[in-house]
C-alpha cells in the first residue's frame, strides 16, 4: 500500500512539474514577444543610439523572428543605423536575407555599400554573386571593392573566380595589396568550399591548439583537372608565389589557394618555400603539401 502511494505521489509530482514547465515556457514566450515589441518600437521612433542598441539586441538573439524586426532599419535615414541593420538581419533564411540586403548595394553611402557586401557574404547566397561582381567592376571606392571580393570568397561560387583572377593578373601596386590579398584568399576559400563545403580561415594550424587541427583528416581532389577556372588559377597563383617582389600577405594567400586547389603540379613550388624566411608562408606551404598528397 505504501509503495502504491509513493508511486502515485511521484506521478502527481511529475504532472506538477510538467504544468510548471508549460507555464514557464508560456511566460517566457510572452516576455520574449513583449521584448521584441519594445525593440521594434525603438527602431520606429527611437534616437540613433536607441535604434542601434535595439538592433544589436536583435542580432544577439540570432533568430529569424528577431532579424525580421530589423528590416525597416535598412531604410533608416541615418547611415549608421542602416549599417548596423545589415548585420542584424543575417539570421533570416538565406534567400530572404539576400533579397532585403541587395538594394543597399546601390546606397549613396560607400560605408553602407561596404558593410552590405560583408553582410551578403554571411548569407552565403548565390543570388548575391552577380550584384557583387557588378560592385567589383563599377564601384569607385577601393574599400567597397575589397568588401565585394571578400564576400565572393565566403559565398563560394566558382563563377566568380575569373573576375578575381583579373585582379591578380594586374601588376602589383602598393595601393592594391589588400585587394590582391583578398582576391587570392577568396579563390582559396572558393576551392575550400568546393572541397569540403566549408570556408577556411588562413592561419597556419601549427600555430593553433591541437583541437583546431583540421587539415590532416581531410581529403582533397585536384579541382584543376575538372574546372578550367581552377586550372587558370594555378598558373596565376604560381607566378605570385614565385615573385619575391609581391607582398608577403599576397604570397601567403596564393600558397593557401594552391594547396587547396589540390593540383600536384605545384608540389615542387610549395616544397621550395618550406624554408622561406617568412615563417607563415613556410607553414602554409607545409599544410598545402599535406592536402595535396592525400
GUNU-474221 format. One record per residue (C-alpha): residue number from 1; residue in three letters; chain; x, y, z. Coordinates in pm, whole numbers, padded with zeros to 5 digits, always signed. Example, Ala and Ser with C-alpha at 12.3 -4.5 7.8 and 13.67 -1.06 7.14 Angstrom:
2
+-----+-----+-------+--------+--------+--------+
!   n ! res ! chain !   east !  north !     up !
+-----+-----+-------+--------+--------+--------+
!   1 ! Ala !     A ! +01230 ! -00450 ! +00780 !
!   2 ! Ser !     A ! +01367 ! -00106 ! +00714 !
+-----+-----+-------+--------+--------+--------+
//
This chain:
294
+-----+-----+-------+--------+--------+--------+
!   n ! res ! chain !   east !  north !     up !
+-----+-----+-------+--------+--------+--------+
!   1 ! Unk !     A ! +00000 ! +00000 ! +00000 !
!   2 ! Unk !     A ! +00278 ! +00240 ! +00096 !
!   3 ! Unk !     A ! +00461 ! +00159 ! -00228 !
!   4 ! Unk !     A ! +00147 ! +00235 ! -00428 !
!   5 ! Unk !     A ! +00101 ! +00571 ! -00253 !
!   6 ! Unk !     A ! +00464 ! +00663 ! -00316 !
!   7 ! Unk !     A ! +00424 ! +00572 ! -00680 !
!   8 ! Unk !     A ! +00107 ! +00779 ! -00704 !
!   9 ! Unk !     A ! +00282 ! +01068 ! -00533 !
!  10 ! Unk !     A ! +00566 ! +01054 ! -00786 !
!  11 ! Unk !     A ! +00317 ! +01062 ! -01073 !
!  12 ! Unk !     A ! +00142 ! +01363 ! -00924 !
!  13 ! Unk !     A ! +00475 ! +01541 ! -00880 !
!  14 ! Unk !     A ! +00564 ! +01462 ! -01238 !
!  15 ! Unk !     A ! +00238 ! +01618 ! -01358 !
!  16 ! Unk !     A ! +00302 ! +01927 ! -01147 !
!  17 ! Unk !     A ! +00649 ! +01967 ! -01297 !
!  18 ! Unk !     A ! +00509 ! +01936 ! -01647 !
!  19 ! Unk !     A ! +00246 ! +02200 ! -01572 !
!  20 ! Unk !     A ! +00509 ! +02428 ! -01421 !
!  21 ! Unk !     A ! +00736 ! +02382 ! -01723 !
!  22 ! Unk !     A ! +00449 ! +02461 ! -01961 !
!  23 ! Unk !     A ! +00363 ! +02772 ! -01758 !
!  24 ! Unk !     A ! +00725 ! +02894 ! -01759 !
!  25 ! Unk !     A ! +00757 ! +02828 ! -02133 !
!  26 ! Unk !     A ! +00439 ! +03025 ! -02198 !
!  27 ! Unk !     A ! +00558 ! +03305 ! -01969 !
!  28 ! Unk !     A ! +00897 ! +03316 ! -02139 !
!  29 ! Unk !     A ! +00730 ! +03326 ! -02480 !
!  30 ! Unk !     A ! +00513 ! +03619 ! -02372 !
!  31 ! Unk !     A ! +00813 ! +03804 ! -02232 !
!  32 ! Unk !     A ! +01010 ! +03735 ! -02549 !
!  33 ! Unk !     A ! +00726 ! +03869 ! -02760 !
!  34 ! Unk !     A ! +00694 ! +04178 ! -02542 !
!  35 ! Unk !     A ! +01068 ! +04243 ! -02566 !
!  36 ! Unk !     A ! +01051 ! +04219 ! -02945 !
!  37 ! Unk !     A ! +00765 ! +04469 ! -02946 !
!  38 ! Unk !     A ! +00974 ! +04710 ! -02738 !
!  39 ! Unk !     A ! +01272 ! +04674 ! -02972 !
!  40 ! Unk !     A ! +01051 ! +04723 ! -03278 !
!  41 ! Unk !     A ! +00915 ! +05043 ! -03126 !
!  42 ! Unk !     A ! +01267 ! +05173 ! -03061 !
!  43 ! Unk !     A ! +01357 ! +05109 ! -03424 !
!  44 ! Unk !     A ! +01049 ! +05304 ! -03537 !
!  45 ! Unk !     A ! +01071 ! +05604 ! -03303 !
!  46 ! Unk !     A ! +01397 ! +05598 ! -03107 !
!  47 ! Unk !     A ! +01710 ! +05809 ! -03132 !
!  48 ! Unk !     A ! +02003 ! +05689 ! -03338 !
!  49 ! Unk !     A ! +02167 ! +05529 ! -03034 !
!  50 ! Unk !     A ! +01841 ! +05367 ! -02923 !
!  51 ! Unk !     A ! +01792 ! +05223 ! -03269 !
!  52 ! Unk !     A ! +02148 ! +05087 ! -03276 !
!  53 ! Unk !     A ! +02107 ! +04937 ! -02930 !
!  54 ! Unk !     A ! +01784 ! +04769 ! -03036 !
!  55 ! Unk !     A ! +01949 ! +04632 ! -03349 !
!  56 ! Unk !     A ! +02240 ! +04492 ! -03151 !
!  57 ! Unk !     A ! +01994 ! +04318 ! -02918 !
!  58 ! Unk !     A ! +01805 ! +04172 ! -03213 !
!  59 ! Unk !     A ! +02126 ! +04042 ! -03368 !
!  60 ! Unk !     A ! +02231 ! +03881 ! -03041 !
!  61 ! Unk !     A ! +01906 ! +03683 ! -03032 !
!  62 ! Unk !     A ! +02021 ! +03503 ! -03350 !
!  63 ! Unk !     A ! +01670 ! +03417 ! -03468 !
!  64 ! Unk !     A ! +01482 ! +03479 ! -03791 !
!  65 ! Unk !     A ! +01195 ! +03638 ! -03596 !
!  66 ! Unk !     A ! +01429 ! +03894 ! -03440 !
!  67 ! Unk !     A ! +01608 ! +03961 ! -03769 !
!  68 ! Unk !     A ! +01276 ! +04026 ! -03941 !
!  69 ! Unk !     A ! +01201 ! +04308 ! -03697 !
!  70 ! Unk !     A ! +01527 ! +04476 ! -03802 !
!  71 ! Unk !     A ! +01432 ! +04500 ! -04172 !
!  72 ! Unk !     A ! +01273 ! +04850 ! -04156 !
!  73 ! Unk !     A ! +01601 ! +04988 ! -04019 !
!  74 ! Unk !     A ! +01765 ! +04912 ! -04355 !
!  75 ! Unk !     A ! +01576 ! +05215 ! -04488 !
!  76 ! Unk !     A ! +01659 ! +05447 ! -04199 !
!  77 ! Unk !     A ! +01774 ! +05799 ! -04288 !
!  78 ! Unk !     A ! +02090 ! +05757 ! -04076 !
!  79 ! Unk !     A ! +02368 ! +05556 ! -04243 !
!  80 ! Unk !     A ! +02497 ! +05429 ! -03908 !
!  81 ! Unk !     A ! +02159 ! +05273 ! -03839 !
!  82 ! Unk !     A ! +02144 ! +05122 ! -04187 !
!  83 ! Unk !     A ! +02489 ! +04971 ! -04144 !
!  84 ! Unk !     A ! +02401 ! +04825 ! -03804 !
!  85 ! Unk !     A ! +02085 ! +04677 ! -03952 !
!  86 ! Unk !     A ! +02277 ! +04487 ! -04221 !
!  87 ! Unk !     A ! +02428 ! +04264 ! -03954 !
!  88 ! Unk !     A ! +02103 ! +04231 ! -03763 !
!  89 ! Unk !     A ! +01914 ! +04057 ! -04043 !
!  90 ! Unk !     A ! +02167 ! +03784 ! -04128 !
!  91 ! Unk !     A ! +01971 ! +03524 ! -03931 !
!  92 ! Unk !     A ! +01686 ! +03537 ! -04179 !
!  93 ! Unk !     A ! +01657 ! +03249 ! -04425 !
!  94 ! Unk !     A ! +01935 ! +03297 ! -04679 !
!  95 ! Unk !     A ! +01714 ! +03398 ! -04975 !
!  96 ! Unk !     A ! +01514 ! +03643 ! -04766 !
!  97 ! Unk !     A ! +01829 ! +03800 ! -04619 !
!  98 ! Unk !     A ! +01984 ! +03844 ! -04964 !
!  99 ! Unk !     A ! +01668 ! +03998 ! -05108 !
! 100 ! Unk !     A ! +01642 ! +04268 ! -04841 !
! 101 ! Unk !     A ! +02015 ! +04342 ! -04848 !
! 102 ! Unk !     A ! +02075 ! +04364 ! -05221 !
! 103 ! Unk !     A ! +01907 ! +04706 ! -05271 !
! 104 ! Unk !     A ! +02162 ! +04856 ! -05029 !
! 105 ! Unk !     A ! +02439 ! +04787 ! -05279 !
! 106 ! Unk !     A ! +02301 ! +05097 ! -05454 !
! 107 ! Unk !     A ! +02308 ! +05305 ! -05135 !
! 108 ! Unk !     A ! +02458 ! +05654 ! -05173 !
! 109 ! Unk !     A ! +02692 ! +05587 ! -04879 !
! 110 ! Unk !     A ! +03014 ! +05391 ! -04955 !
! 111 ! Unk !     A ! +03014 ! +05285 ! -04589 !
! 112 ! Unk !     A ! +02672 ! +05125 ! -04626 !
! 113 ! Unk !     A ! +02767 ! +04957 ! -04955 !
! 114 ! Unk !     A ! +03083 ! +04816 ! -04800 !
! 115 ! Unk !     A ! +02911 ! +04670 ! -04495 !
! 116 ! Unk !     A ! +02629 ! +04538 ! -04712 !
! 117 ! Unk !     A ! +02886 ! +04341 ! -04911 !
! 118 ! Unk !     A ! +03020 ! +04188 ! -04592 !
! 119 ! Unk !     A ! +02670 ! +04100 ! -04474 !
! 120 ! Unk !     A ! +02586 ! +03939 ! -04809 !
! 121 ! Unk !     A ! +02893 ! +03722 ! -04768 !
! 122 ! Unk !     A ! +02748 ! +03597 ! -04440 !
! 123 ! Unk !     A ! +02427 ! +03492 ! -04616 !
! 124 ! Unk !     A ! +02634 ! +03268 ! -04848 !
! 125 ! Unk !     A ! +02361 ! +03311 ! -05107 !
! 126 ! Unk !     A ! +02441 ! +03271 ! -05479 !
! 127 ! Unk !     A ! +02181 ! +03539 ! -05559 !
! 128 ! Unk !     A ! +02436 ! +03794 ! -05441 !
! 129 ! Unk !     A ! +02718 ! +03687 ! -05675 !
! 130 ! Unk !     A ! +02624 ! +03887 ! -05985 !
! 131 ! Unk !     A ! +02544 ! +04209 ! -05794 !
! 132 ! Unk !     A ! +02873 ! +04176 ! -05604 !
! 133 ! Unk !     A ! +03061 ! +04130 ! -05932 !
! 134 ! Unk !     A ! +02899 ! +04449 ! -06061 !
! 135 ! Unk !     A ! +03015 ! +04631 ! -05748 !
! 136 ! Unk !     A ! +03365 ! +04495 ! -05804 !
! 137 ! Unk !     A ! +03371 ! +04627 ! -06159 !
! 138 ! Unk !     A ! +03193 ! +04960 ! -06118 !
! 139 ! Unk !     A ! +03224 ! +05095 ! -05764 !
! 140 ! Unk !     A ! +03473 ! +05380 ! -05735 !
! 141 ! Unk !     A ! +03568 ! +05317 ! -05373 !
! 142 ! Unk !     A ! +03853 ! +05068 ! -05311 !
! 143 ! Unk !     A ! +03715 ! +04960 ! -04972 !
! 144 ! Unk !     A ! +03383 ! +04866 ! -05128 !
! 145 ! Unk !     A ! +03561 ! +04664 ! -05398 !
! 146 ! Unk !     A ! +03763 ! +04477 ! -05133 !
! 147 ! Unk !     A ! +03445 ! +04400 ! -04938 !
! 148 ! Unk !     A ! +03281 ! +04258 ! -05251 !
! 149 ! Unk !     A ! +03584 ! +04034 ! -05313 !
! 150 ! Unk !     A ! +03578 ! +03904 ! -04956 !
! 151 ! Unk !     A ! +03205 ! +03835 ! -04980 !
! 152 ! Unk !     A ! +03251 ! +03639 ! -05303 !
! 153 ! Unk !     A ! +03501 ! +03414 ! -05126 !
! 154 ! Unk !     A ! +03258 ! +03344 ! -04843 !
! 155 ! Unk !     A ! +02976 ! +03259 ! -05083 !
! 156 ! Unk !     A ! +03199 ! +03015 ! -05268 !
! 157 ! Unk !     A ! +03064 ! +03025 ! -05625 !
! 158 ! Unk !     A ! +03319 ! +02906 ! -05883 !
! 159 ! Unk !     A ! +03180 ! +03152 ! -06139 !
! 160 ! Unk !     A ! +03345 ! +03440 ! -05953 !
! 161 ! Unk !     A ! +03698 ! +03307 ! -05999 !
! 162 ! Unk !     A ! +03765 ! +03452 ! -06346 !
! 163 ! Unk !     A ! +03685 ! +03802 ! -06216 !
! 164 ! Unk !     A ! +03912 ! +03753 ! -05916 !
! 165 ! Unk !     A ! +04193 ! +03638 ! -06145 !
! 166 ! Unk !     A ! +04174 ! +03966 ! -06337 !
! 167 ! Unk !     A ! +04275 ! +04146 ! -06018 !
! 168 ! Unk !     A ! +04575 ! +03917 ! -05969 !
! 169 ! Unk !     A ! +04683 ! +03939 ! -06332 !
! 170 ! Unk !     A ! +04744 ! +04313 ! -06293 !
! 171 ! Unk !     A ! +05091 ! +04428 ! -06193 !
! 172 ! Unk !     A ! +05119 ! +04457 ! -05815 !
! 173 ! Unk !     A ! +05079 ! +04805 ! -05668 !
! 174 ! Unk !     A ! +05125 ! +04916 ! -05309 !
! 175 ! Unk !     A ! +04779 ! +05072 ! -05318 !
! 176 ! Unk !     A ! +04619 ! +04739 ! -05414 !
! 177 ! Unk !     A ! +04788 ! +04497 ! -05173 !
! 178 ! Unk !     A ! +04473 ! +04436 ! -04969 !
! 179 ! Unk !     A ! +04262 ! +04391 ! -05283 !
! 180 ! Unk !     A ! +04510 ! +04138 ! -05427 !
! 181 ! Unk !     A ! +04541 ! +03959 ! -05096 !
! 182 ! Unk !     A ! +04162 ! +03935 ! -05069 !
! 183 ! Unk !     A ! +04131 ! +03804 ! -05426 !
! 184 ! Unk !     A ! +04387 ! +03528 ! -05365 !
! 185 ! Unk !     A ! +04223 ! +03436 ! -05036 !
! 186 ! Unk !     A ! +03877 ! +03426 ! -05194 !
! 187 ! Unk !     A ! +03997 ! +03187 ! -05464 !
! 188 ! Unk !     A ! +04133 ! +02966 ! -05188 !
! 189 ! Unk !     A ! +03806 ! +02987 ! -04995 !
! 190 ! Unk !     A ! +03602 ! +02902 ! -05304 !
! 191 ! Unk !     A ! +03825 ! +02600 ! -05357 !
! 192 ! Unk !     A ! +03789 ! +02506 ! -04989 !
! 193 ! Unk !     A ! +03412 ! +02522 ! -05012 !
! 194 ! Unk !     A ! +03418 ! +02302 ! -05323 !
! 195 ! Unk !     A ! +03646 ! +02054 ! -05147 !
! 196 ! Unk !     A ! +03487 ! +02024 ! -04801 !
! 197 ! Unk !     A ! +03180 ! +02252 ! -04808 !
! 198 ! Unk !     A ! +03339 ! +02483 ! -04552 !
! 199 ! Unk !     A ! +03507 ! +02819 ! -04575 !
! 200 ! Unk !     A ! +03853 ! +02838 ! -04423 !
! 201 ! Unk !     A ! +04046 ! +03098 ! -04227 !
! 202 ! Unk !     A ! +04409 ! +03115 ! -04331 !
! 203 ! Unk !     A ! +04601 ! +03066 ! -04008 !
! 204 ! Unk !     A ! +04877 ! +02804 ! -04006 !
! 205 ! Unk !     A ! +04737 ! +02531 ! -03785 !
! 206 ! Unk !     A ! +05079 ! +02454 ! -03641 !
! 207 ! Unk !     A ! +05036 ! +02781 ! -03450 !
! 208 ! Unk !     A ! +04699 ! +02677 ! -03306 !
! 209 ! Unk !     A ! +04599 ! +02429 ! -03031 !
! 210 ! Unk !     A ! +04564 ! +02068 ! -03149 !
! 211 ! Unk !     A ! +04183 ! +02082 ! -03133 !
! 212 ! Unk !     A ! +04190 ! +02315 ! -03434 !
! 213 ! Unk !     A ! +04399 ! +02074 ! -03642 !
! 214 ! Unk !     A ! +04156 ! +02001 ! -03924 !
! 215 ! Unk !     A ! +04351 ! +01968 ! -04248 !
! 216 ! Unk !     A ! +04525 ! +01643 ! -04151 !
! 217 ! Unk !     A ! +04199 ! +01446 ! -04169 !
! 218 ! Unk !     A ! +04062 ! +01590 ! -04491 !
! 219 ! Unk !     A ! +04087 ! +01464 ! -04848 !
! 220 ! Unk !     A ! +04140 ! +01698 ! -05142 !
! 221 ! Unk !     A ! +04082 ! +01624 ! -05508 !
! 222 ! Unk !     A ! +04251 ! +01806 ! -05797 !
! 223 ! Unk !     A ! +04000 ! +02076 ! -05887 !
! 224 ! Unk !     A ! +04217 ! +02192 ! -06179 !
! 225 ! Unk !     A ! +04152 ! +01862 ! -06359 !
! 226 ! Unk !     A ! +03780 ! +01922 ! -06386 !
! 227 ! Unk !     A ! +03740 ! +02300 ! -06392 !
! 228 ! Unk !     A ! +03906 ! +02549 ! -06626 !
! 229 ! Unk !     A ! +03879 ! +02837 ! -06379 !
! 230 ! Unk !     A ! +04082 ! +02648 ! -06121 !
! 231 ! Unk !     A ! +04323 ! +02542 ! -06394 !
! 232 ! Unk !     A ! +04383 ! +02909 ! -06487 !
! 233 ! Unk !     A ! +04414 ! +02994 ! -06119 !
! 234 ! Unk !     A ! +04709 ! +02761 ! -06073 !
! 235 ! Unk !     A ! +04933 ! +02944 ! -06322 !
! 236 ! Unk !     A ! +04839 ! +03290 ! -06190 !
! 237 ! Unk !     A ! +04885 ! +03192 ! -05827 !
! 238 ! Unk !     A ! +05217 ! +03023 ! -05901 !
! 239 ! Unk !     A ! +05351 ! +03341 ! -06062 !
! 240 ! Unk !     A ! +05258 ! +03531 ! -05746 !
! 241 ! Unk !     A ! +05420 ! +03273 ! -05519 !
! 242 ! Unk !     A ! +05743 ! +03289 ! -05719 !
! 243 ! Unk !     A ! +05753 ! +03669 ! -05729 !
! 244 ! Unk !     A ! +05952 ! +03789 ! -05427 !
! 245 ! Unk !     A ! +05856 ! +04147 ! -05511 !
! 246 ! Unk !     A ! +05497 ! +04056 ! -05433 !
! 247 ! Unk !     A ! +05365 ! +04139 ! -05085 !
! 248 ! Unk !     A ! +05421 ! +03867 ! -04822 !
! 249 ! Unk !     A ! +05048 ! +03869 ! -04745 !
! 250 ! Unk !     A ! +04955 ! +03807 ! -05108 !
! 251 ! Unk !     A ! +05212 ! +03528 ! -05145 !
! 252 ! Unk !     A ! +05076 ! +03356 ! -04834 !
! 253 ! Unk !     A ! +04722 ! +03363 ! -04967 !
! 254 ! Unk !     A ! +04841 ! +03238 ! -05306 !
! 255 ! Unk !     A ! +05014 ! +02944 ! -05136 !
! 256 ! Unk !     A ! +04699 ! +02866 ! -04940 !
! 257 ! Unk !     A ! +04488 ! +02871 ! -05256 !
! 258 ! Unk !     A ! +04733 ! +02648 ! -05444 !
! 259 ! Unk !     A ! +04728 ! +02388 ! -05170 !
! 260 ! Unk !     A ! +04351 ! +02394 ! -05154 !
! 261 ! Unk !     A ! +04303 ! +02354 ! -05529 !
! 262 ! Unk !     A ! +04493 ! +02027 ! -05493 !
! 263 ! Unk !     A ! +04693 ! +02025 ! -05818 !
! 264 ! Unk !     A ! +05002 ! +01805 ! -05778 !
! 265 ! Unk !     A ! +05192 ! +02011 ! -06034 !
! 266 ! Unk !     A ! +05259 ! +02275 ! -05765 !
! 267 ! Unk !     A ! +05422 ! +02037 ! -05515 !
! 268 ! Unk !     A ! +05777 ! +02136 ! -05607 !
! 269 ! Unk !     A ! +05697 ! +02506 ! -05575 !
! 270 ! Unk !     A ! +05545 ! +02460 ! -05231 !
! 271 ! Unk !     A ! +05844 ! +02249 ! -05126 !
! 272 ! Unk !     A ! +06078 ! +02528 ! -05234 !
! 273 ! Unk !     A ! +05917 ! +02755 ! -04976 !
! 274 ! Unk !     A ! +05934 ! +02522 ! -04678 !
! 275 ! Unk !     A ! +06248 ! +02703 ! -04564 !
! 276 ! Unk !     A ! +06125 ! +03052 ! -04656 !
! 277 ! Unk !     A ! +06227 ! +03341 ! -04431 !
! 278 ! Unk !     A ! +05857 ! +03411 ! -04390 !
! 279 ! Unk !     A ! +05761 ! +03151 ! -04130 !
! 280 ! Unk !     A ! +05389 ! +03187 ! -04202 !
! 281 ! Unk !     A ! +05446 ! +03122 ! -04572 !
! 282 ! Unk !     A ! +05655 ! +02814 ! -04491 !
! 283 ! Unk !     A ! +05381 ! +02673 ! -04265 !
! 284 ! Unk !     A ! +05106 ! +02741 ! -04517 !
! 285 ! Unk !     A ! +05310 ! +02561 ! -04783 !
! 286 ! Unk !     A ! +05359 ! +02270 ! -04544 !
! 287 ! Unk !     A ! +04985 ! +02243 ! -04491 !
! 288 ! Unk !     A ! +04923 ! +02272 ! -04866 !
! 289 ! Unk !     A ! +05154 ! +01980 ! -04931 !
! 290 ! Unk !     A ! +04970 ! +01771 ! -04673 !
! 291 ! Unk !     A ! +04641 ! +01841 ! -04851 !
! 292 ! Unk !     A ! +04773 ! +01765 ! -05199 !
! 293 ! Unk !     A ! +04950 ! +01444 ! -05106 !
! 294 ! Unk !     A ! +04631 ! +01273 ! -04986 !
+-----+-----+-------+--------+--------+--------+
//
